Amino acid sequence: MYEKVRRNNRGNYQRTQYHSYPRPPFDIYMVEDFFPKVNPTNDLDSLLTQAILKRNADLTPSPEEQTNLVNLVSKVQIVIENITLTPGNFDACQIEEVRPVGSFKKGTMLTGRNIADLVVILKTLPIVEAIKSLGTKVVEELTKMDPTYFVKMQTIDGGFDVISNTNGAVVRVLITTIMPNMRKIDPTIHLPVKMLQKHMSAIRHVRWFEESANLTTVKVLIRVLRDVCARFEGLQALTPWMIDVLSHYSVTFRHSQQLLPLNNAFKRVLQLLAGGLFLPGSTGIPDPCENGAITMHTPLSLMQQDAVCMTAQTLLRIMSYGNGYRVILGLDPDPFNIAVNMSFWDDVVVAPSNAAFELPPKDEEMEADIIEPEPEDQSNIESMSIEKIEKAEKADETKAKS
């Protein structure tokens, strides 16, 4: 900690300490009054908006996919609710309630991924064998409800999948339990506590999204960003929840009270990440479901934070030239692998950013770097140390005599 001596008005001195507080990155949309635009909206902004809308239309599930998934979700939800109210002979577990969560509930699903998430809250402890029995019971009740509807059950970590053999729709049932049971978890027979807490937090995420982020612009931006993050390795560390909150922040959080247009919101996401929003020392974005206790980028490792910032910087530079935005959005092919290799745009060479963080060497490498002294050197060192000790003893004897 650095210290500075400062003299106050009364003539004496007082020590003050400097502290390194987290700081936000520069954001032009928070200081628009001080940096007014020189030129009005240009053609590139309108082209970017059209490209984002085009990509969103390509990523949106077809009406047939949506219908098949909605039908399966409604049937599974009805069966689980019936088991909750009238369990009959089923005594493997007791159900408190069932909630739809995830992109299906938020309206941000991607085409080709016909998976809807349901969270089942148990009154009883989440025993692994009981969860399997619940999945079997759900499939049996679905078959009784409609014998022509062929489904199967497949167990996964933290729950089970109900899969339609007819159209490939999947309902993923995630298991959690009431809060008093969290202290009674035995990891040998129950689901892990972290997994149960993760499924419980998914309910809070959906509630926040419906109350605060249920906007068309935010939904379109989320769908496009999820596709971009899936195609570029450096951004794959961003979870769907991080993308949801980041998209809402980019559209709504600005100095003026107006919502940011879709094209500017997309660029702002890359600008914030490139400026270090998810780097150490940044204020980041507080998790809206954790009472501000943690930031959104807290779960990311230092290497992942650096990769996110590095990739965003590269994509932001590419977006400034030619049709680079079309490659970023996935409308045009990526022959260069632009995130890691040099690319050419309108006679301009764009080189990817370099990593700023490197893992420290392993213990084995550090031990190999240490040079052990030779036997002769060791003996010399011991003889030198003995001579010093003898000299020090003689000096002490001389002082004692005097």
QUIHU-V321216 format. One record per backbone hydrogen bond with DSSP energy under -0.5 kcal/mol. CO is the residue of the C=O (numbers start at 0). NH is the residue of the N-H. Records with the same first field share a line. If there is no record, write none. Layout:
# QUIHU-V321216
CO: NH  NH
This chain:
# QUIHU-V321216
1: 17
3: 5  15
5: 13
7: 10
11: 7
13: 5
15: 3
18: 20
22: 282
26: 29
27: 30
28: 254
30: 33  34
41: 44  45
42: 46
43: 47
44: 48
45: 49
46: 50
47: 51
48: 52
49: 53
50: 54
51: 55
52: 56
53: 57
54: 58
55: 59
58: 110
61: 65
62: 66
63: 67
64: 68
65: 69
66: 70
67: 71
68: 72
69: 73
70: 74
71: 75
72: 76
73: 77
74: 78
75: 79
76: 80
77: 81
78: 82
79: 83
80: 84
81: 85
86: 89
88: 90
93: 122  123
96: 120
98: 118
100: 104  116
101: 105
102: 106  107  108
109: 112
112: 114
113: 169
115: 171
116: 100
117: 119  173
118: 98  120
119: 121  175
120: 95  96
121: 177
124: 126
125: 190
126: 130
127: 131
128: 132
129: 133
130: 134
131: 135
132: 136
133: 137
134: 138
135: 139
136: 140
137: 141
138: 142
139: 143
140: 144
141: 145
145: 148
147: 149
148: 150
149: 164  165
151: 162
153: 160
155: 158
157: 174
158: 155
159: 172
160: 153  162
161: 170
162: 151  164
163: 167
168: 163
169: 115  171
170: 161  172
171: 117  173
172: 159
173: 119
175: 121
177: 180
178: 181
179: 182
180: 183
181: 184
184: 186
185: 188  189
188: 127
191: 195
192: 196
193: 197
194: 198
195: 199
196: 200
197: 201
198: 202
199: 202  203
200: 204
201: 205
202: 206
203: 207
204: 208
205: 209
206: 210
207: 211  212
208: 212
212: 214
214: 218
215: 219
216: 220
217: 221
218: 222
219: 223
220: 224
221: 225
222: 226
223: 227
224: 228
225: 229
226: 230
227: 231
230: 232
231: 234
232: 235
234: 237
238: 242
239: 243
240: 244
241: 245
242: 246
243: 247
244: 248
245: 249
246: 250
247: 251
248: 252
250: 259
251: 253
260: 264
261: 265
262: 266
263: 267
264: 268
265: 269
266: 270
267: 271
268: 272
269: 273
270: 274
271: 276
272: 275
275: 278
278: 281
280: 22
284: 295
285: 287
286: 289  291
289: 292
293: 286
294: 297
296: 299
300: 304
301: 305
302: 306
303: 307
304: 308
305: 309
306: 310
307: 311
308: 312
309: 313  352
310: 314
311: 315
312: 316
313: 317
314: 318
315: 319
316: 319
317: 320
320: 323
322: 325  326
323: 327
324: 328
325: 329  330  331
332: 334
336: 339  340
342: 349
344: 347
347: 344  349
348: 350
349: 342
361: 365
362: 366
363: 367
364: 368
365: 369
366: 369
369: 371
373: 377
374: 378
375: 379
376: 380
377: 381
378: 382
379: 383
380: 384
381: 385
382: 386
383: 387
384: 388
385: 389
386: 390
387: 391
388: 392
389: 393
390: 394
391: 395
392: 396
393: 397
394: 398
395: 399
396: 400
397: 401
